[in-house]
């Protein structure tokens, strides 16, 4: 039989996600966002420990290249799906290790994406909602501070077990958003962690607060599309 090739699923735009082995939230929210959009999102898993501590997070670094190599070539962008992991390992090292498997492909992570999103919004004073222990929150706030973003308020569920984080309901996260977002000096709310389900309550939180809400997954998906030269496909959601 004769045939002619097309551009493939997603109209030729292919995006790669590196998902933690213990993460149950990232792919769920990716499906919500990309359903019906002209983009084909492919996933690889990276071995990760159940607990979220700086030492546990650092152990992912040597696995990044191997995990990225399981994604097919020809990607518009690759996202490493761990905000705290990117904080501990460092965005530059994440990009370098992923780049060994996909030379020349733009690489992002939630930390880098959130910084970019807050820059577009013109925000430099935020309230944070996280699931983390203090020893994970502190370096993240320091990394944001180095980018000129001050966390003037913060609330956390204080949970180190990522398996439990994935079962925290959106309603609890929404309460945290509304609490932190109402604090004095907060210009926007940042809800951190790819495994903490939050995208379904962004609109409700923004409507109640009258200010932007940025989440790890929302920012990373938006940033991946921008880096892939397809920012127009993010219309209808994302920071800009």
C-alpha angles and dihedrals in degrees: 000000000000121000142172123219121240128197093270129237115341095026091282097307109122123181128187126215125193105207126192114247090237096045117110099165108057099066091042092057093041090059090051093052102040099040107120094006124118097252134098111215117198125190137213125183127228122202110253135173120246094241126069109222128131091256094049092047093050090058090071094066097083090049097055098088094046092049092047090050090063089066115087121250125259097059122160091212141344125222123200103211106217124091096187092041091054089049094053098038094037127240093253093056091044090053093046094051094045089045091060087069097035109030114199095010115127112248128199140168133196095266093053091042094051091050089051092047094049088049091056089049092049091234125145103160115066144170115225131214114190140158092220139115116249093258089062097041094053098060090044091054089047091052091050090047091054086057092052097260118127122202101216094174134022139180128182139187087222094225124149098178109089091199088064094043089061089059098051104116123238090241091065091048090049090054089053092049092051093046096049094038092058094056118111115271097014110136097176140000123241115198109196133205129061090226095054105090108227113131093091091063101042094098093048092049093047092049092051096044101035090223137091124281118201123188132192096248096040092052094045095050090047092047093048091055092048093049090049090055092248102104091137089069089068093066112135097034140038132057097290 
